[in-house]
């Protein structure tokens, strides 16, 4: 059961990461999503630029610990999802790069949003 909960938390973590990166695009379908995306984006930028650890990581590890597991045993999870969220050789410098990329992507997305709002 704990491994399932760890896997579920990892999948939710991946969805959150994707939302932080690309969630601004949902504005064009659901304009009020901006009120959820902006705080999520600020959180993502904070985590990357300060080399902090997301609480979901602690939750995943807690579930693994409770299940007396050292790592995920499901090959699909371990092979495809884990490297996206926890890339090998992640350094403080690479986190700065990822945080900067996150900012640049979202400046572009929010620029598109501003253009659409101005056209109305």
Buried (B, 14 or more C-beta within 10 A) or exposed (E): EBBEBBBEBBEEBBEBBEBBBEBBBBBEEEEEBBEEBBEBBEBBBEBBBEBEEBEBBEBBBBBBEEBEBEEBEBEEBBEEBBEEBEEEEEEEEEBBEBBEEBBEBBEEBBEBBEEEEEEE
